[in-house]
Amino acid sequence: MSAIIVDDPHPSTPAKPPKYAETIHRLYRKGATVHLSRVIEKLAPTDIAQVINSSLDPKEAMDLFELINCPMNASRAIKDVNEEFQNYIFSHVTDEAAVGILERLTAESRMRVIHNLSSRVGGRLMESLQQTSQIEAGNLSRYQSNSAGSLMTSRFFSLPDTTLAGAAVQIVRELSAQAPLFYAYTVNAENHLTGVCSLRQLLLSPADRPIAEIVDHDVMSVHVSTPVKEVARKVTRARLLAIPVVNDQGVMCGIITVNDLIHDIRAADTQSMLRMADVYAKLDVMSQTFVHIAKSRIPWLIAPFMGGLAAAWILSHYEHTLATVIQLSFFMPMIFGMAGNVSNQATTVAIRGLATGKIKVNNYLKLLFKETSVGVLVGGFYGVCLSTYAMVVFKSTTLAFVVGISILSNILYAGIIAASLPILLQKMGHDPAVGGGPYVLTTVDVLGVINYLLIATFTYGL
């Protein structure tokens, strides 16, 4: 009997472990294997994977995984186990058991897991797979990484466009569970994609009606070389459950389901967040030594460190201004901190918009106008608040004017810089997420110091 292919309808495992994870680890330490097996048996595969990921010892992760009695649940769970534990598990189970787990995965999920393994373990298991699985792996490896071709599954439901609706419904009923079933696609004699319809349309159509009259011939599809990010944008925009993949000749090669995209989008978002923080350490911080983590972070902190030195140098040149009006120093943390917060907000909005396609590079002027308008409103509001505070507490209209104008101008240019840099990086072909790191904050801080002290110096005539 052929293996059942896992097409997991659940999203990737949540970042936080379940509340009962610690209870499971405590049972494991006590050696309560029988009770632990009963608990594991009642958990969803994604929850099991998260419990395993929260383990501190690969041996414990291995033992917990071996308590999964259902082979299908083991295959579902292994997809969401982190790379370190995946490698440990497949290094210690028999090849027969490992192949049994892998064969129940879809081709793209199987390749994703194998790529996470060491070359020695992955190569050995690849040679042990069934011939059809090896062929599927070879087909997927032909396409560039992070392209639609590398993510698609070659098992999909399509029909000749000459099929009658009644015959199509009968085919659906007899269809193997191995093919993900979201839409009915039609192809011509040359296997070119010609149409698509929902299963509801198919079921409600008269049995003698040709399927070519039912389907929508304006099919949204992607090319095998389309980047996964672009595929995600199309699927999200059109709210599709799956999207067909075609080659240069228009031949349908496979489909990408929304479940396939969830894993890749989540991974891409995580990497984007790490780049925004300029932390390129491995995701699994607990498995890294503190020296390795520190070495990966130090280079990315050089820019803000140098920026801090520049700010200190600038302050030293305005020592007379600060000494004459000591109250100016009281407002520095507030003015610089607000500008930094605004830059974080504007950068996040810009990067997210670029990632989802809501913001295009050619929309820069429109984005600039909006950020300028927002900066004037937000800066004006906090400028009035800070001026009022300075007037009430220090009884100085001059100080009130300086701090009010400074926070307004700092917030205004912070938003403009933070929104502009990701757009510039995107246009230059670089990752816009880099613009969300310390470089923007450093620029905003240094310019903020200059701006504040220049306004104070000219206003007080120092």
C-alpha positions, 0 to 999 in steps of 0.5 A: 500500500502506498504511503499517505502523503501528509498535507498538514492543514495547520500553520507552523508551530507557534513561537511560544511552547504550550503551557503544559510543556514544562509538565511534560519535561517534568514527567520525562525527568521522573521517568514516567514513560507510560503516563507520558505516552498517553499525554503525547498521544492526545496532543496535536502534531504541531504541539508535540513539535513545540514541546520537543523544541522546548527541550534543552537536551537532544536526547530528551527531544529524541525520546519524546519523539519516539513516544509518538505512536502514530506514524502520520503524527510523527511525520506531521511533527517532524516538519516543525521540529528545529533543525538541530533536533531534526538532525539528531533524531534522523542520526539516531533512528534506523534508516527504515524508520527515517524513510517511513517518516519522510515518505509520508511528507509532501515532496517539498516538505520532504526536501525541506527537512532533508536540506536541514540535515547534515550532508552525511545524514541527508545524503544517506536518506536520499539514497534510501527513498523510493524511486518516485520520491527521488525523482520528485526530489530531482525535479524540485532541485532543478529550480532556484532556491526560494522560487515557486518551482522549489516550493510547488508540489507536483501532485495536483488535480487537473482535468482535460478541458473536454471532460463533462462535469458529471465525469469530473465529479466522479473523478473527484470521488475516486481521487487519492488522498495524496493530492491536495484538493482545493480547485479543479484545474483544466488543461488542454491536449498539450497540458497547458493550463486553460481554466480553474473552478471551485469544487462547489461550482463543479458539484452544482453544475449539470452532469452533461455540461462540459467543464470548459463552460464552467471554469474561469479561463482567466487563471491567476498563475505564477511561473516556476522562477517567480520568487516565493515573496511574489507568490505570497503577495498574489495568494494573499491579495487574491485570497487563494487557497492554492495557485498553479505553477507553469513553465515557459510554455504555459504547461502546468507543473504543480501548485503551491498551497497556502500551507506551503507558503505559511512556513516560508513566509514565517521563516522570511519574516523571522529572518527579516526581524533579525536583520532589522535588529542586525542580529545574525546569530542562529535562531536557536540562541540556547544552543549557541555559546555566549562567545559565538552570540557576542561575536555575531553581534559586535560587528553590527553594533559598530555603527551605533557606537561610532554614532555615539562617539560622534554625538559626544564630539558634537556635544563637546563643541556646544559645551558653552550653550549647555553650561549657560542654559543648563535646562537644555540638558533636561529635555535631551532624553525626551527629544532624542527618544521620541525621534527614535521611536518615530523612526522605528514606527516609520521603518516598520511600516515601510518595510512591511509595506514593501514586503506585502506589496502595498508600497512600491518604489515608485510610490515614494513621493506619496509615502514621503508626503504622508510621512511629512504630514504625519510628522507635522501632526505628531511633532506639533502635538508633542511640541505643544505638550513639551512647550507647555511643560517647559513654560509651567515648570521653568517659566521660560518662553525661550526654553519653551520655544526651543524644546517645542520646535526641536521635538517637532523638527526631530520627529519630522525628519526622523519619519522621513529618513526612516521611511526613505532608507528602506525604499532606497535600499530596495531600489539599489537591490539590497534588503530593505530590512537592513534599514530598520537597524541601528543605522537609521537610529544612529543617523536620527540621533546624530542629526537630532543632537545637531538640530537641537543644539543649533536651534538653542544656540541661535535662539539664545544668541550664544 
